[in-house]
Amino acid sequence: MPSRREFLATASTLGAAVALGARSAGASPREGFGVPPQAQGAAMPPAIAALQPMKDGVVPISVAERQARLEKARRLLRTNGADALMLTGGTSMVYFTGIQWGISERLLAAFIPASGRPFLVTPKFEEERAMEQVAMGPMADGADVYAWEEDEDPYALIAGGLRARGLSTATIAVEETVRFQFSNGVSRLPAVRLADGTPVTAGCRMVKDAHEVALMRHASQVTFRAYEAAWKSLKEGMTQSDFAQLVALAHTRLGYSGGAGVQVGKYSALPHGSATPQVVREGSILLIDGGCKVEGYSSDISRTFVLGTPTQRMKDVFELELRAQTAALQAARPGVPCEAVDAAARKVIVDGGFGPDYTYFSHRVGHGMGMDGHEWPYLVRGNKLALAPGMVFSDEPGIYIPGEFGVRLEDDMVITESGAELLTPQSPSLERPFDVAR
């Protein structure tokens, strides 16, 4: 399910795209300021036109890598006393099997036993489409399929698949996003007990290997370049949707689908923004938050900047925010509990006069990242899980002053053997947010 942030970013981008489509079809553009040049049929902004696809060197996840993931899942099933993992359409299904499948009222599920052949339960009329994807993935030579007609009970087929593997009595680890209607159906099978599948799925997914980190690094660099090009194209009179359109267009020029939610002025004090129409004026502060996916792996970057000259108060808050982001980065290293990273950033902000506690920094400092933009683990108070090399997080403290403005800086951070590294350069200022040594 998309987060509020993802919904707002998508809605903003789609709104702009719909408006552009209407104009392209011959509708009259709205008058006055705020229409990006390409929406008026004029030339594309030069900074965006100059972008070239960033596809070179990108390597998809291989079948062999997914086979290794299945083996690790089996080991974790045994460690956690479970007999099989249940997956339905969603990220974990793709991660382990390569099967891309939407969720509907009809059950398609994969069962990965701790020992023995996996099996797939699918609607009969979808069998050929499902098996086409099975044939391209890690279960090509070692999975059975049980297909059910529209008037048949898919749970009877699940029972049969379990019995065939000696699992008439079984503990099924259910992936966390499986719909209740599906897990409830399995729970009604005699001698079957359900368990939380997160120790298995998170146990595999929350520590990334070098290939996964490389894909996320590339995704972050794509979004960084897209943001920079859109920022260079920002003009007074644009709406937040106009600017979101520029961000989406820049991602497209780079060869990927991506975008950002955009908040202007006082609305930047709302961490996930507002749907209220907003117009950029000289001196406006903007907070943008979004990303893209590269071979299924996410970026999630926020930048805050001003069109024109920021006030001294804006500069002071920005500097404090930058120190807080840096404190989180410096606190992150293997063996440190997740909560310590949040505490390091929060202390800077509270000591800087924006406290107590969650008053102005109202959310955790970061979330785990991977194929999902938000996944385990989380950098939040109370999470004592130790950081480990290969974990990837957002590093995104924020300072939000109601009725005035907000500042958030967000870069993606990988835990290394000796510390932590951001996948993109930090923003140095509100006036020049993308100035880095190249």
C-alpha positions in Angstrom: 0.0 0.0 0.0 1.5 3.4 -0.9 2.4 5.7 1.9 0.9 9.2 2.3 4.1 10.6 1.0 4.0 8.4 -2.1 0.3 9.2 -2.7 0.9 13.0 -2.5 3.9 12.7 -4.9 2.0 10.6 -7.3 -1.1 12.7 -7.2 0.9 15.9 -7.7 2.7 14.4 -10.7 -0.4 12.8 -12.2 -2.3 16.0 -11.9 0.4 17.9 -13.8 0.6 15.1 -16.4 -3.2 15.2 -16.9 -3.1 18.9 -17.3 -0.2 18.6 -19.8 -2.1 15.9 -21.7 -5.2 18.1 -22.0 -3.2 21.0 -23.4 -1.3 18.8 -25.8 -4.7 17.6 -27.1 -5.5 21.2 -28.1 -7.0 22.6 -24.9 -6.0 26.2 -24.2 -3.3 26.6 -21.6 -4.2 28.6 -18.5 -3.1 32.2 -18.7 -0.4 33.9 -16.7 2.5 32.5 -14.7 3.1 29.0 -13.7 3.0 27.0 -16.9 6.3 25.1 -17.6 7.6 25.9 -21.0 7.1 22.4 -22.4 3.4 22.5 -21.2 3.0 25.6 -23.5 4.5 23.8 -26.5 7.7 25.8 -26.1 11.2 24.3 -25.8 12.0 22.0 -23.0 14.0 23.7 -20.2 17.7 23.5 -21.2 18.8 21.8 -18.0 16.3 19.0 -18.6 16.9 18.8 -22.3 20.6 18.3 -21.6 19.9 15.1 -19.5 20.9 11.8 -21.1 19.8 8.3 -20.1 21.7 6.8 -17.2 21.3 3.1 -18.2 24.9 2.1 -18.7 26.2 -0.5 -16.2 22.8 -1.3 -14.6 22.6 -5.1 -14.1 19.3 -6.8 -13.2 18.9 -9.2 -10.3 19.7 -12.7 -11.7 17.9 -16.0 -11.3 20.9 -17.3 -9.4 20.6 -14.5 -6.9 16.9 -15.2 -6.3 17.7 -18.9 -5.9 20.2 -17.9 -3.1 17.4 -15.9 -1.5 15.1 -18.9 -1.5 17.8 -20.9 0.2 18.3 -18.3 2.9 14.5 -18.1 3.4 14.5 -21.9 3.9 17.2 -21.7 6.5 15.3 -18.9 8.3 12.1 -20.9 8.2 13.9 -23.8 10.0 15.5 -21.4 12.5 12.1 -19.9 13.4 10.3 -23.2 13.6 8.1 -22.7 10.5 7.4 -25.2 7.8 6.6 -22.9 4.8 6.5 -19.3 3.8 3.3 -17.9 2.1 3.6 -15.1 -0.4 1.0 -13.3 -2.5 1.4 -10.5 -5.0 3.8 -7.7 -3.9 7.4 -6.9 -3.2 8.4 -10.1 -1.4 7.0 -12.2 -4.2 9.2 -10.3 -6.6 12.2 -10.5 -4.3 12.1 -14.2 -3.9 10.5 -15.5 -7.1 10.6 -12.7 -9.7 6.8 -13.0 -10.2 5.2 -9.6 -10.7 1.5 -10.0 -9.7 -1.2 -7.6 -8.7 -3.6 -8.4 -5.8 -7.3 -9.0 -6.4 -10.1 -11.0 -4.8 -8.7 -14.1 -6.6 -5.9 -15.9 -4.7 -2.6 -16.5 -6.3 0.0 -17.6 -3.7 3.4 -19.1 -3.6 4.4 -21.5 -0.8 8.1 -21.9 -0.1 8.6 -25.0 2.2 11.6 -25.3 4.4 12.3 -28.6 2.6 10.9 -29.8 -0.7 9.6 -28.2 -3.9 7.8 -24.8 -3.8 4.3 -24.7 -5.2 2.0 -22.1 -6.7 -1.8 -21.9 -6.3 -3.3 -19.9 -9.2 -6.7 -19.2 -10.8 -7.0 -21.6 -13.7 -7.5 -18.9 -16.3 -4.3 -17.2 -15.1 -2.3 -20.4 -15.1 -0.5 -19.8 -18.4 0.4 -16.2 -17.5 1.6 -17.3 -14.0 3.7 -20.2 -15.4 5.3 -17.9 -18.0 6.8 -15.9 -15.1 7.7 -19.0 -13.1 9.6 -20.2 -16.2 11.8 -17.1 -16.1 12.6 -17.3 -12.3 14.3 -19.4 -9.7 11.4 -21.9 -9.5 11.6 -22.8 -13.2 12.8 -26.4 -12.6 11.5 -27.0 -9.1 7.9 -25.9 -8.5 4.5 -27.4 -8.8 1.3 -25.6 -9.8 -2.2 -26.1 -8.6 -4.8 -24.3 -10.6 -8.4 -23.7 -9.4 -11.5 -23.0 -11.5 -13.8 -20.2 -10.6 -16.2 -22.4 -8.7 -13.5 -24.3 -6.8 -11.9 -23.8 -3.4 -8.2 -22.7 -3.7 -7.7 -23.5 0.0 -8.4 -27.2 -0.7 -5.5 -27.1 -3.2 -3.3 -25.5 -0.6 -4.1 -28.3 1.8 -3.3 -30.8 -1.0 0.0 -29.1 -1.7 1.0 -29.2 1.9 0.0 -32.9 2.3 2.1 -33.8 -0.7 5.1 -32.4 1.1 4.4 -34.2 4.4 2.9 -31.0 6.0 -0.6 -32.0 6.9 0.3 -30.5 10.3 2.2 -27.3 9.5 3.2 -23.8 10.7 2.9 -21.4 7.9 4.9 -18.1 8.1 2.7 -15.5 6.4 4.3 -12.5 4.6 3.2 -9.3 6.3 1.3 -7.8 3.4 -0.9 -10.9 2.7 -4.5 -9.9 2.8 -6.5 -11.1 5.8 -9.0 -12.8 3.5 -6.2 -15.0 2.2 -4.4 -15.8 5.5 -7.8 -16.4 7.1 -8.6 -18.9 4.5 -5.4 -20.8 5.2 -6.0 -20.6 8.9 -9.2 -22.6 8.6 -7.3 -25.6 7.3 -7.2 -28.4 9.8 -3.9 -28.7 11.7 -2.4 -25.6 10.2 -1.1 -22.8 12.4 -0.1 -19.3 11.1 3.0 -17.4 12.2 4.4 -14.0 11.4 6.6 -14.3 8.3 8.5 -11.1 8.9 11.5 -12.8 10.6 12.0 -14.7 7.4 11.3 -11.9 4.8 13.0 -9.1 6.8 15.7 -11.5 7.7 16.5 -11.8 4.0 15.6 -8.3 2.8 16.9 -5.9 5.4 20.6 -6.5 4.8 21.5 -5.7 1.2 24.3 -7.3 -0.8 26.8 -5.3 -3.0 24.6 -5.7 -6.1 21.5 -4.3 -4.3 23.5 -1.4 -2.8 24.8 -0.6 -6.3 21.3 -0.4 -7.7 20.2 1.8 -4.9 23.3 4.0 -5.3 22.4 4.4 -9.0 18.7 5.2 -8.2 19.9 7.9 -5.7 22.2 9.4 -8.3 19.4 9.4 -10.9 17.1 11.3 -8.5 19.8 13.7 -7.5 20.4 14.6 -11.2 16.7 14.9 -11.9 16.2 17.2 -8.9 19.1 19.4 -9.9 17.8 19.8 -13.4 14.3 20.7 -12.2 15.8 23.2 -9.7 17.7 24.9 -12.4 14.4 25.2 -14.3 12.3 26.7 -11.5 10.6 29.9 -12.3 8.4 32.3 -10.3 4.7 31.7 -10.8 5.0 27.9 -11.1 2.7 25.9 -8.9 3.8 22.9 -6.9 2.3 20.6 -9.6 4.2 22.4 -12.3 7.5 21.8 -10.5 6.5 18.2 -9.8 6.0 17.8 -13.6 9.6 19.0 -14.1 10.9 16.5 -11.7 9.0 13.7 -13.4 10.1 14.9 -16.8 13.8 14.9 -15.7 13.5 11.4 -14.4 12.0 10.3 -17.8 14.9 12.0 -19.6 17.3 10.0 -17.5 15.5 6.7 -18.4 13.4 6.1 -15.3 10.0 6.7 -13.9 10.2 9.0 -10.8 8.8 12.0 -9.2 8.5 14.1 -6.1 5.9 15.7 -3.8 6.4 19.5 -3.7 5.4 21.9 -0.9 5.8 25.6 -1.0 6.1 28.2 1.8 4.2 27.5 5.0 3.0 24.2 3.6 6.6 22.9 3.9 6.0 22.8 7.6 3.7 19.8 7.0 6.1 16.8 6.8 4.1 15.0 4.1 2.6 18.2 2.7 -0.7 19.5 1.7 -3.0 19.2 -1.4 -3.7 23.0 -1.2 -2.8 24.8 -4.4 0.5 26.6 -4.0 2.4 29.1 -6.1 6.1 29.8 -6.1 7.1 33.4 -5.5 10.4 35.2 -5.1 11.7 34.2 -1.6 9.5 31.0 -1.5 11.0 28.1 0.3 10.3 24.7 -1.3 10.6 21.2 0.2 10.6 18.3 -2.3 10.5 14.6 -1.5 10.5 11.6 -3.8 12.6 9.2 -5.8 12.6 6.5 -8.4 13.3 2.8 -8.8 16.2 1.1 -10.7 15.6 -2.6 -11.4 13.1 -2.5 -8.5 15.3 -0.7 -6.0 14.4 2.6 -4.5 15.8 6.1 -3.9 14.2 8.5 -1.5 15.6 12.0 -1.4 14.4 15.3 0.1 15.8 18.8 -0.7 14.8 22.2 0.7 15.7 25.4 -1.2 14.6 28.9 -1.8 13.8 30.7 -5.1 15.9 33.9 -4.6 17.3 35.0 -1.3 16.4 33.2 1.9 15.8 35.0 5.2 18.4 34.7 8.0 15.9 32.6 10.0 15.6 30.2 7.1 19.4 30.0 6.9 19.8 29.4 10.6 17.2 26.6 10.6 18.9 25.0 7.5 22.3 25.0 9.2 20.9 23.3 12.3 19.1 20.8 10.1 22.3 20.0 8.2 24.1 19.5 11.5 21.4 17.1 12.6 21.6 15.0 9.4 25.4 14.9 9.8 25.1 13.8 13.5 22.9 10.9 12.4 25.4 9.9 9.7 28.3 10.0 12.2 26.4 8.0 14.8 25.5 5.2 12.4 27.9 2.2 12.4 27.7 -1.6 12.9 26.6 -2.7 16.4 25.0 0.6 17.3 21.2 0.3 18.1 18.9 1.8 15.5 17.4 4.2 18.2 20.9 5.8 18.8 20.9 7.3 15.3 17.5 9.0 15.9 18.8 10.2 19.3 21.9 11.8 17.8 19.9 13.9 15.3 17.2 14.7 17.8 19.7 16.0 20.3 21.1 18.5 17.8 17.7 19.9 17.0 16.5 20.1 20.6 19.7 21.6 21.8 19.4 24.2 19.0 16.1 25.4 20.5 13.6 23.3 18.6 12.2 21.1 21.3 11.3 19.4 23.4 11.3 16.0 21.9 9.0 15.6 18.9 7.6 19.2 19.0 9.4 20.5 15.8 11.1 17.3 14.7 7.9 15.2 14.6 9.0 11.9 13.0 11.7 9.3 13.3 15.0 10.1 11.7 14.9 7.3 9.1 13.4 4.2 7.7 14.9 1.1 6.1 15.0 1.0 2.3 15.3 -1.5 -0.5 12.8 -2.6 -3.0 10.2 -0.8 -0.9 10.7 2.9 -0.1 9.9 2.1 3.5 10.9 -1.3 4.9 12.7 -2.8 7.9 14.4 -1.8 10.1 13.5 1.7 11.4 15.7 4.4 13.0 13.3 5.2 15.8 13.3 5.4 19.6 12.8 2.0 21.2 14.3 0.0 18.3 17.3 -1.6 19.9 18.2 -3.7 16.8 21.9 -3.4 16.1 22.9 -1.9 12.8 24.8 -4.2 10.4 26.8 -3.7 7.2 24.5 -3.7 4.2 21.5 -2.1 5.9 20.2 0.9 4.0 18.2 3.8 5.5 17.0 7.3 4.8 18.8 9.9 6.9 16.1 12.6 7.1 15.7 14.7 10.2 13.3 17.7 9.8 12.5 21.0 11.5 8.9 22.1 10.9 7.7 25.5 12.2 3.9 25.7 11.9 2.7 28.7 9.9 6.2 29.5 8.7 8.2 26.9 6.9 9.9 23.5 7.2 13.3 22.2 6.3 14.1 18.5 5.7 17.3 17.1 4.1 17.2 13.5 3.2 19.8 11.3 1.6 20.0 7.5 1.5 22.6 5.9 3.8 24.3 2.5 3.7 25.9 1.0 6.8 29.5 0.0 6.0 32.0 -2.2 7.8 33.3 0.8 9.7 30.6 3.4 9.7 28.0 4.7 7.3 28.0 6.4 3.9 25.5 8.6 2.1 24.7 7.6 -1.5 24.4 11.3 -2.6 26.2 14.4 -1.5 24.6 16.5 1.3 23.0 19.7 0.4 25.3 22.7 1.4 22.8 25.6 1.4 19.3 26.8 0.6 20.6 28.9 -2.3 22.8 26.2 -4.0 21.4 22.9 -2.9 23.3 20.8 -5.5 26.7 22.3 -5.3 29.2 19.5 -5.0 32.7 18.7 -6.0 32.4 16.9 -9.3 
